[in-house]
């Protein structure tokens, strides 16, 4: 399990609180995640190389310069405050990220990435353009920020979305997989789950995440997750992600794969697929949407 579960701090390298890439994880091929933490006014520069990527504020804001083009990121106080504005950077680009000087705690940026063969231009995605989806019903209701999904943003391979699961709810449920190339049915995608968990009066909260495989392709992950933890899903059924009562759960999903078509097609575990049919008779969780959401985003 240690290959696929990385507790907070265990994947820190250089300036990054998290750095998980095909170069750092054996058997990993298509997705990368770095989490950059900067103090007020601090700057970090890097080359995107052969990857396309997003610069996504997790907390705070700042500026992003891509090949000399400057973008201002308003950001947000935390991941439970609604969608953030985002910058997309293409491959072979020079990127400089600077935290806003007025944020006393600095800023934290997620940099999800994937190999890229084309050379599109840098783009700014305002928070107001991020489609917010309320998925599921009852205690399986969750909120999805589709800032980089396959059907809302044009990229080469990279797919990225954010999910908020209210305290006590289940998400990534029914358990599903996307590890086979079956046109029109299922797409082959690696996936990264990066977690953050809301705090309670006595301190940080927690959740749980499950990944399991088949006899032919075994994998077995059942772990408690806390802020900064990462679970990698190379294959297999994954879900649920469970938010413990009292603590909202956030995760960033990063996906990419070898397919020639960029799409997210999943297969539910047949043992649990019937659960989707139950949602028609249930209301969505009234606690959602969470954060700053406009009518246009719903």
Number of C-alpha atoms within 10 A of each C-alpha: 13 8 11 19 20 20 19 17 13 14 19 16 13 8 13 20 19 27 22 22 18 15 11 11 15 10 10 18 17 23 26 28 25 21 25 23 22 22 16 19 17 15 16 14 13 10 14 18 13 17 25 28 27 26 25 24 28 24 22 26 29 26 20 26 19 23 16 11 10 15 18 17 26 18 27 21 16 18 24 22 15 22 30 27 21 26 22 23 27 27 22 15 21 16 20 17 24 22 26 24 16 12 16 11 15 20 27 24 25 22 23 28 30 25 23 20 12 14 16 15 12 20 15 17 19 17 22 16 16 27 19 23 16 17 16 24 19 17 18 25 26 28 22 22 22 22 26 23 23 20 12 13 16 13 19 21 26 29 31 22 17 23 25 28 28 29 21 16 23 25 24 21 21 23 23 22 26 25 21 17 15 13 11 10 12 17 25 24 30 22 26 24 21 25 26 25 26 22 15 11 7 6 7 13 22 22 25 17 22 19 26 19 15 11 6 6 9 11 17 15 18 16 16 15 26 21 20 19 21 25 24 23 25 20 21 22 25 25 21 20 28 25 26 19 13 15 20 23 33 27 23 23 21 27 27 26 24 15 15 9 12 22 21 18 19 20 17 17 17 10 9 12 14 12 12 14 9 11 17 11 9 14 12 19 19 10 10 16 20 16 13 14 18 15 7 10 16 11
